[in-house]
Amino acid sequence: MASNGARLFEPINLRSVAVKNRIAVSPMSQYRAVNGYANAWHMVHLGRFALGGAGLVFAEATAVEDRGRRTHGDLGLWDDAQIEPLVPVTKFITDEGAVPGVQLGHAGRKASERRPWQGETPVDEEDVELRGEAPWAAIAPSAIPYADGWPTPDEMTDADIEKVVGAFGAAARRSLEAGFRVIEVYAAHGFLVHQFLSPIANQRRDKWGGDAAGRRRFALEVARSIRANWPEDLPLLFRLSATDWLEGGIEVEETIETAQALALEGVDMIDCSTGGIGGRERPRRMKIEQGFQVPFANQIKNSVGIATMAVGCLWDPEVCEAVIADGSADMVALARELLDDPNWPLHTAAALGANENHALWPPESGWWLMKRERLFSKLGLR
């Protein structure tokens, strides 16, 4: 139990995995991998969040197939050789008291894209000339482009679907060997699993499309494939877009049904986001403000009886504390706020009265900060 009753710093158990607090580092794509391989960037990027006091540290969206990358810089676990570079990363996170997690995903029709600072547009011959990076063919539930100006993806055959489902299972096995203790499936923001779930992207009339049950079949098969390759005592999460924010798209009532079905397949928590299916423009219904997605986490948690994670525009310690204290969600996930301040969890603990004398800091830095505070207090400097 955290001191002074700070619920944000109470531990939580996910199956056999004990997480020391309710703060997760949301997966943040860095686009610094080379052919899917991790490197020193990933060690420093992820390691600093473990030092900063987060309980659960997710690696970025990690492709289960090479054709499932969003960009040439995406991390991957489609090959056994990609395991070894991740082992020291997960070991460091674990040794510093955090839990290493990985988000497994497939870009589907959003594949073959330039990195954000290179335009976030489809890769073409210009990229071959500038960077030696060639485009590749994307696959999707239906032959519908992601947005205007994007190439039409190939509609997936049953064989394609079977291969991708198997790739998720194989990536789960590699995740275990790499030292990860939590898997999250990226089923939001317009990526492949979300493409199957949403009628905006999935217009199939076979068993993989049509009504809500048909459209969620792929997600359930992915969950089964992972569970078959992932130990029973380790947790599995799904990040879902609770609503597409678009007419004719997913609404939260359907997502509640999806969460119920996933829970029966061994999914332990729903990471509740929204949007991303209909191109790059923000839907007019989507009003962005602090904690705007928290109500979805609350509704799914209370309707399904499954643990949820709130994410999106969360930065204020008191707001995050309230999300946990009032039962709206079981964890909160932050991303860009942690890029700005990797020590946000430690600073938040202090603000909530749960980090007296820098007790939650690594002693190598906490000792010095405590000594400075005492000196400054004695001298009346601040």
FENWODA-V340625 format. One line per field, one symbol per residue. phi: phi as a letter, one per 20 degrees, with the letter a starting at -180 (. if undefined). psi: psi as a letter, one per 20 degrees, with the letter a starting at -180 (. if undefined). burial: 1 if it has 9 or more other C-alpha atoms within 8 Angstrom, else 0. A space follows every 50 residues. Layout:
phi->???
psi->???
burial->???
This chain:
phi->.fflmfffdefcddleeedfbeddefgcfdldfclnefbfgfffgeffff feofecdeffgcfecffeffcfeffbcecgfefgfegfffffgffendde ccdebbflfefmdffgfdplcffbfffffecmdefcfecagcecffbgne ffffffegfgffffgfffffffgfffffofdcddeedclnegffgffeff dddfcefebnfgfffegfffffffffgfdcgfedecdcedefbemcfndf dfffffffffffgfenedbdeedbmoedneeffffeeebgmfeggfffff gfeemdfcceboldbegfffffgffemfbebdcccfffffbfeggfffgf femdbfllfefggfdfffffffffffffemfa
psi->pqqjkohhjqrqpocipophajpqoqpophkjqokiprahghggghhhhg hijqhpoprrpopiqhijqgrijqqqliphiiggiighghgggghjjrpp rqoprphcijrlqqqgijhlrqpahhhgghikoqrrpqqrgqmpqgrpiq qprppprhggggggghhgghhgghgghijqippppnkrkjrghhhhhpih hokqjaijbdrhgghiggghhggggghijpqhjqqpqpoqohqijqpjap rhhhhggghghhhijjphqpooaraihlaippqhiooprpkiighggggg ghhhkqqqppqolphpghggghgghjjhrhrqpqehhhhhnijggghggg hjkjlpkkhiqphhhhghhgggghghghikh.
burial->01000111111101001011111111100011111111100110011111 11111111111111111111111111110001101111111111001111 11111111111111100001011000110000111011111110110001 01111100001001111111111111111111111111111111111111 11110001110101111111111111101100011111111111110011 11011101111110111111111111110000000000001111011111 10010111111111101011101110011111111011000111110111 01111001101000011011000001100000
